[in-house]
């Protein structure tokens, strides 16, 4: 999970339009993925898929909740396709 988040975080830092563009906007509008357990922790959100969890801001948590179940290869393909 950490590697997936770091890949997504690095990609969105290098290309902010990935998170703020069509994909990020679409995922954010959908709300949290229904397969992910969500709980509020102070001002952030804890999202868990099986035993893997992350604590992120609401926007990052919402978007990343849809990417958690993807394999690293799938995530890299999504990023590469959007970066073109």
N, C-alpha and C positions, 0 to 999 in steps of 0.2 A: 504494500500500500504506500509506503514511504516513497519508493522509487516512482510510482505512478504520479503521486502528488508533486514530487520534485520535477518530473518531466513536464507536467502541465504547468506548474508554476514558472519554470524556466522559459517555456515556450510563450506563456502569456506576458512574461516580463520583457522578452525580446520582441514580441509582437503583440502589443496591447489590444490590437483589433481582434485577436482570437477570442478573448473573453468578452470584449465589449461589442463585438460584431454580431453577425446573424446567429452563429452557433450559441454563443454565450447568452444572447438575448432570448433565444428560443428556449434554452434549458432553464434559464431563470424564470421565465413566464410559466413553465410547467410546474414550478414548485419542486419540493424534494421528491426524489425518486421513491416510489411506493415500496420498494424492496429494502430501503435503508431505514434503520432505526434512528430517530432524531430526538435529541433532548437539548434544552437550553442550558448553557453553562455560563453564568454571569451575563456578559454582553455578547457571547458567541454561541455557536451551536456545535454539539457533538454529534457526528454522523457515524454510524457503524453499519458495516456489512459483514455479517458473521462475526468474527472476532477482531476484524480490522476496523480501527476507529481513527477519526481525525477531529480536531477542534478548530473551527474556522469561523470567519465572519459569515453573516447570513448569506451574502451574495456568493462568496466563494464556496460555502457549504452547499448551497442550492445547486450550483453548477457542477461541483465535483461529485455530488451524490449520484449524478447520472453517468459519471465516468469511472466510478469505483469498480464496477463489475467488469469493465473492459480489460482485456489483456494488455500488457505493455505494447505488444506489436500492434494491436488495434488502435490504441491511443496514439502511437507514433504515426500510423497511417492517417488517422483523422487530422493530426496536426500538419503532416506533410501535405495533405490534400487542401487544407485551408490556407496554407502558406503560399500556394501557387498563385 
